[in-house]
Amino acid sequence: MSRARGVLVALVLSVSLIGSTGCNRYGWELFRGVVEVAAYVAVTAMVLSAHDSHHHHAHCGHQYVVYESRPVYQYDGRWEYYDPYEDTWYYYPDGLPGY
């Protein structure tokens, strides 16, 4: 829901800037900058959404080990695990000790 809210805010800002730019050259540059930022946010949200929709399991094809009482999966060159209580992916930035 928060991603949709962010996209909605970017859309509202873009539409409000369209009405306020007129013939002012700097207004159009500001509008273009806002559109670029909105596009960056949208692409980032899509990338994160694609990762979050890939929930690992024992038969997903990725190598995994049990570390600190939780399954830790090797994915995209790093070791990571999902915390369902926080609804967040975490990874080990220095690699998994011993692997």
C-alpha positions as a printed NumPy array, in Angstrom:
array([[  0.   ,   0.   ,   0.   ],
       [  2.851,   2.418,   0.784],
       [  4.338,   1.964,  -2.717],
       [  1.04 ,   2.929,  -4.285],
       [  0.879,   5.946,  -1.999],
       [  4.37 ,   7.027,  -3.122],
       [  3.414,   6.733,  -6.777],
       [  0.239,   8.71 ,  -6.092],
       [  2.216,  11.492,  -4.396],
       [  4.63 ,  11.644,  -7.343],
       [  1.696,  11.831,  -9.751],
       [  0.034,  14.636,  -7.788],
       [  3.307,  16.596,  -7.704],
       [  3.753,  16.123, -11.443],
       [  0.231,  17.28 , -12.243],
       [  0.524,  20.289,  -9.946],
       [  3.778,  21.312, -11.614],
       [  2.196,  21.075, -15.063],
       [ -0.341,  23.712, -14.061],
       [  2.246,  26.014, -12.534],
       [  4.908,  25.986, -15.243],
       [  3.301,  28.148, -17.905],
       [  5.897,  29.48 , -20.338],
       [  8.582,  29.689, -17.689],
       [ 11.668,  27.781, -18.841],
       [ 12.731,  26.943, -15.29 ],
       [  9.291,  25.561, -14.504],
       [  9.682,  22.96 , -17.236],
       [ 13.147,  22.034, -15.97 ],
       [ 11.732,  21.571, -12.483],
       [  8.911,  19.48 , -13.916],
       [ 11.404,  17.317, -15.807],
       [ 13.421,  16.818, -12.622],
       [ 10.342,  15.725, -10.692],
       [  9.406,  13.291, -13.458],
       [ 12.938,  11.819, -13.402],
       [ 12.779,  11.348,  -9.63 ],
       [  9.319,   9.777,  -9.907],
       [ 10.588,   7.397, -12.587],
       [ 13.572,   6.437, -10.423],
       [ 11.295,   5.736,  -7.456],
       [  8.948,   3.673,  -9.627],
       [ 11.785,   1.552, -11.066],
       [ 13.278,   1.006,  -7.61 ],
       [  9.88 ,  -0.07 ,  -6.284],
       [  9.487,  -2.522,  -9.169],
       [ 12.917,  -4.058,  -8.522],
       [ 12.236,  -4.433,  -4.81 ],
       [  8.786,  -5.819,  -5.514],
       [ 10.246,  -8.442,  -7.849],
       [ 12.656,  -9.553,  -5.126],
       [ 10.01 ,  -9.581,  -2.408],
       [  7.751, -11.769,  -4.524],
       [ 10.524, -14.393,  -4.724],
       [ 10.134, -16.198,  -1.422],
       [ 12.714, -18.891,  -0.962],
       [ 11.87 , -22.414,   0.108],
       [ 13.675, -25.733,   0.291],
       [ 12.914, -26.546,  -3.37 ],
       [ 13.344, -23.116,  -5.025],
       [ 16.712, -24.062,  -6.522],
       [ 18.918, -21.784,  -4.433],
       [ 21.534, -23.16 ,  -2.074],
       [ 20.606, -22.737,   1.563],
       [ 21.957, -23.541,   4.994],
       [ 20.51 , -23.247,   8.466],
       [ 22.42 , -20.522,  10.268],
       [ 21.448, -19.077,  13.656],
       [ 18.304, -21.268,  13.634],
       [ 16.945, -19.893,  10.353],
       [ 17.272, -20.886,   6.693],
       [ 19.701, -18.567,   4.897],
       [ 19.657, -18.642,   1.09 ],
       [ 22.32 , -17.755,  -1.443],
       [ 20.644, -15.399,  -3.897],
       [ 22.134, -12.922,  -6.361],
       [ 25.661, -13.422,  -5.024],
       [ 24.89 , -12.956,  -1.334],
       [ 23.436, -14.822,   1.628],
       [ 20.047, -13.58 ,   2.805],
       [ 17.099, -14.507,   4.975],
       [ 13.544, -13.305,   5.428],
       [ 12.133, -12.162,   8.749],
       [  8.355, -12.655,   8.618],
       [  7.767, -10.593,  11.768],
       [  9.482,  -7.551,  10.27 ],
       [  8.352,  -8.419,   6.716],
       [ 11.897,  -7.632,   5.556],
       [ 14.787,  -9.332,   3.776],
       [ 18.163,  -9.189,   5.491],
       [ 21.534, -10.192,   4.115],
       [ 25.016, -10.723,   5.431],
       [ 27.149,  -7.956,   3.859],
       [ 30.45 ,  -9.705,   4.652],
       [ 29.21 , -13.121,   3.577],
       [ 28.11 , -16.011,   5.708],
       [ 30.867, -17.14 ,   8.078],
       [ 32.16 , -20.542,   7.005],
       [ 30.521, -20.485,   3.541]])
